[in-house]
Amino acid sequence: MDTRPTLSDPADKDRAWQIATAFADTLQGSNDADGYDSAFAADILWGSPYGATVAGYAEINAIHRRLVTAHVAPPSRFEIVSALAPAPGVVVTQIRRRAIDSGGFSEMALYVLIERDGRWWLTAAQNTPIAAAPQQSA
């Protein structure tokens, strides 16, 4: 018998998707680092697709400003993959950033959103590049 709890309430699934969609729309509609980072909490934890970790809005915003200035991120589409609400005021979502250009960089991100005083804030993120799996030898 498996005693693992199901943490997400199925009744909150639609709301979790709405919140994740609104967050993805903010990312999609941003043309600068400040707009992109507008929902990031002051104490955000961020994991880059290359293994770097960042703690705090000021540090991640400075990195995003440098990346935007260098035109590192290609035009992309943000797609909700999954969303769940494991507790009141918490949404966990996976969002794929797919480069529009076939040669561009794409990634999958896991985001944790927390509601405070009627506003949703990103408190943690982990980004993973989307790439072909390495060949397995027999």
C-alpha positions as a Markdown table, in Angstrom:
| # | Residue | x | y | z |
|---|---|---|---|---|
| 1 | Met | 0.0 | 0.0 | 0.0 |
| 2 | Asp | 1.4 | 3.4 | -1.0 |
| 3 | Thr | 0.9 | 6.0 | 1.7 |
| 4 | Arg | 2.2 | 9.0 | -0.3 |
| 5 | Pro | -0.1 | 11.9 | -0.2 |
| 6 | Thr | -1.5 | 13.7 | -3.3 |
| 7 | Leu | -0.6 | 17.3 | -2.5 |
| 8 | Ser | -2.4 | 19.1 | -5.3 |
| 9 | Asp | -6.1 | 19.6 | -4.9 |
| 10 | Pro | -7.8 | 18.7 | -8.3 |
| 11 | Ala | -10.4 | 21.4 | -7.6 |
| 12 | Asp | -7.6 | 24.0 | -7.8 |
| 13 | Lys | -6.2 | 22.8 | -11.1 |
| 14 | Asp | -7.9 | 25.3 | -13.3 |
| 15 | Arg | -6.9 | 28.2 | -11.0 |
| 16 | Ala | -3.3 | 26.9 | -11.0 |
| 17 | Trp | -3.3 | 26.9 | -14.8 |
| 18 | Gln | -4.7 | 30.5 | -14.9 |
| 19 | Ile | -2.0 | 31.7 | -12.5 |
| 20 | Ala | 0.7 | 29.9 | -14.5 |
| 21 | Thr | -0.7 | 31.3 | -17.7 |
| 22 | Ala | -0.7 | 34.9 | -16.4 |
| 23 | Phe | 2.9 | 34.4 | -15.2 |
| 24 | Ala | 3.9 | 33.0 | -18.7 |
| 25 | Asp | 2.1 | 35.9 | -20.4 |
| 26 | Thr | 4.3 | 38.4 | -18.3 |
| 27 | Leu | 7.4 | 36.6 | -19.5 |
| 28 | Gln | 6.2 | 36.5 | -23.1 |
| 29 | Gly | 5.2 | 40.1 | -23.2 |
| 30 | Ser | 8.5 | 41.5 | -21.7 |
| 31 | Asn | 11.0 | 43.2 | -23.9 |
| 32 | Asp | 13.4 | 44.1 | -21.1 |
| 33 | Ala | 14.9 | 42.5 | -18.0 |
| 34 | Asp | 12.8 | 44.7 | -15.6 |
| 35 | Gly | 9.6 | 43.6 | -17.2 |
| 36 | Tyr | 10.7 | 40.0 | -17.4 |
| 37 | Asp | 11.7 | 40.0 | -13.7 |
| 38 | Ser | 8.6 | 42.0 | -12.5 |
| 39 | Ala | 7.1 | 39.1 | -10.6 |
| 40 | Phe | 10.3 | 38.0 | -9.0 |
| 41 | Ala | 10.3 | 38.1 | -5.2 |
| 42 | Ala | 13.1 | 39.9 | -3.4 |
| 43 | Asp | 14.4 | 36.6 | -2.0 |
| 44 | Ile | 14.1 | 34.6 | -5.2 |
| 45 | Leu | 16.2 | 31.4 | -5.7 |
| 46 | Trp | 17.3 | 30.8 | -9.3 |
| 47 | Gly | 19.0 | 28.0 | -10.9 |
| 48 | Ser | 20.4 | 28.6 | -14.4 |
| 49 | Pro | 20.4 | 26.1 | -17.2 |
| 50 | Tyr | 24.2 | 25.8 | -16.8 |
| 51 | Gly | 24.3 | 25.0 | -13.1 |
| 52 | Ala | 24.8 | 28.5 | -11.6 |
| 53 | Thr | 22.7 | 29.5 | -8.6 |
| 54 | Val | 21.5 | 32.9 | -7.7 |
| 55 | Ala | 19.8 | 34.2 | -4.6 |
| 56 | Gly | 18.0 | 37.5 | -4.6 |
| 57 | Tyr | 16.3 | 39.8 | -7.1 |
| 58 | Ala | 19.1 | 42.3 | -7.4 |
| 59 | Glu | 21.6 | 39.7 | -8.6 |
| 60 | Ile | 19.3 | 37.9 | -11.0 |
| 61 | Asn | 18.0 | 41.2 | -12.4 |
| 62 | Ala | 21.6 | 42.4 | -13.0 |
| 63 | Ile | 22.3 | 39.1 | -14.9 |
| 64 | His | 19.1 | 39.5 | -17.0 |
| 65 | Arg | 20.0 | 43.1 | -17.8 |
| 66 | Arg | 23.4 | 42.0 | -19.1 |
| 67 | Leu | 21.8 | 39.1 | -21.1 |
| 68 | Val | 19.2 | 41.4 | -22.7 |
| 69 | Thr | 21.9 | 44.0 | -23.6 |
| 70 | Ala | 24.0 | 41.3 | -25.2 |
| 71 | His | 20.9 | 40.0 | -27.1 |
| 72 | Val | 21.5 | 36.4 | -25.8 |
| 73 | Ala | 17.9 | 35.2 | -25.6 |
| 74 | Pro | 16.3 | 34.5 | -29.0 |
| 75 | Pro | 12.7 | 35.3 | -29.6 |
| 76 | Ser | 10.7 | 32.5 | -27.9 |
| 77 | Arg | 7.3 | 31.2 | -27.0 |
| 78 | Phe | 6.4 | 30.3 | -23.4 |
| 79 | Glu | 4.2 | 27.2 | -23.1 |
| 80 | Ile | 2.6 | 25.9 | -19.9 |
| 81 | Val | 3.5 | 22.2 | -19.6 |
| 82 | Ser | 1.9 | 21.5 | -16.2 |
| 83 | Ala | 0.6 | 23.4 | -13.1 |
| 84 | Leu | -0.5 | 22.3 | -9.7 |
| 85 | Ala | -1.5 | 23.9 | -6.4 |
| 86 | Pro | 0.0 | 21.8 | -3.6 |
| 87 | Ala | -1.1 | 24.2 | -0.9 |
| 88 | Pro | -3.2 | 27.4 | -0.6 |
| 89 | Gly | -1.3 | 30.3 | -2.1 |
| 90 | Val | 1.2 | 28.1 | -3.8 |
| 91 | Val | 1.5 | 27.2 | -7.5 |
| 92 | Val | 4.2 | 25.0 | -9.0 |
| 93 | Thr | 4.4 | 25.1 | -12.8 |
| 94 | Gln | 6.6 | 23.8 | -15.6 |
| 95 | Ile | 6.9 | 26.2 | -18.5 |
| 96 | Arg | 8.8 | 25.5 | -21.7 |
| 97 | Arg | 10.6 | 28.4 | -23.4 |
| 98 | Arg | 10.8 | 27.3 | -27.0 |
| 99 | Ala | 13.0 | 29.3 | -29.4 |
| 100 | Ile | 11.1 | 30.5 | -32.4 |
| 101 | Asp | 14.3 | 30.0 | -34.6 |
| 102 | Ser | 15.1 | 26.3 | -34.9 |
| 103 | Gly | 18.7 | 27.0 | -34.0 |
| 104 | Gly | 17.9 | 29.0 | -30.9 |
| 105 | Phe | 18.2 | 28.0 | -27.2 |
| 106 | Ser | 15.2 | 26.4 | -25.6 |
| 107 | Glu | 14.7 | 25.4 | -22.0 |
| 108 | Met | 12.2 | 23.9 | -19.5 |
| 109 | Ala | 11.8 | 25.7 | -16.2 |
| 110 | Leu | 10.2 | 24.7 | -12.9 |
| 111 | Tyr | 8.7 | 27.7 | -11.2 |
| 112 | Val | 7.3 | 28.1 | -7.7 |
| 113 | Leu | 4.8 | 31.0 | -7.3 |
| 114 | Ile | 3.6 | 32.3 | -3.9 |
| 115 | Glu | 0.6 | 34.6 | -3.4 |
| 116 | Arg | 1.1 | 37.6 | -1.0 |
| 117 | Asp | -1.5 | 40.2 | -0.5 |
| 118 | Gly | -3.4 | 39.3 | -3.7 |
| 119 | Arg | -0.3 | 39.3 | -5.9 |
| 120 | Trp | 1.6 | 36.2 | -7.2 |
| 121 | Trp | 5.4 | 36.2 | -6.8 |
| 122 | Leu | 8.1 | 33.9 | -8.3 |
| 123 | Thr | 10.0 | 32.6 | -5.3 |
| 124 | Ala | 12.1 | 29.8 | -7.0 |
| 125 | Ala | 13.0 | 28.7 | -10.5 |
| 126 | Gln | 15.2 | 26.0 | -12.0 |
| 127 | Asn | 16.0 | 26.1 | -15.7 |
| 128 | Thr | 17.1 | 23.1 | -17.8 |
| 129 | Pro | 18.2 | 23.3 | -21.4 |
| 130 | Ile | 16.2 | 21.2 | -23.9 |
| 131 | Ala | 18.7 | 19.1 | -25.9 |
| 132 | Ala | 19.0 | 15.7 | -27.4 |
| 133 | Ala | 19.7 | 13.0 | -24.9 |
| 134 | Pro | 23.3 | 11.5 | -25.1 |
| 135 | Gln | 23.6 | 8.2 | -26.9 |
| 136 | Gln | 23.4 | 5.2 | -24.6 |
| 137 | Ser | 25.9 | 2.4 | -25.2 |
| 138 | Ala | 24.9 | -1.2 | -24.6 |
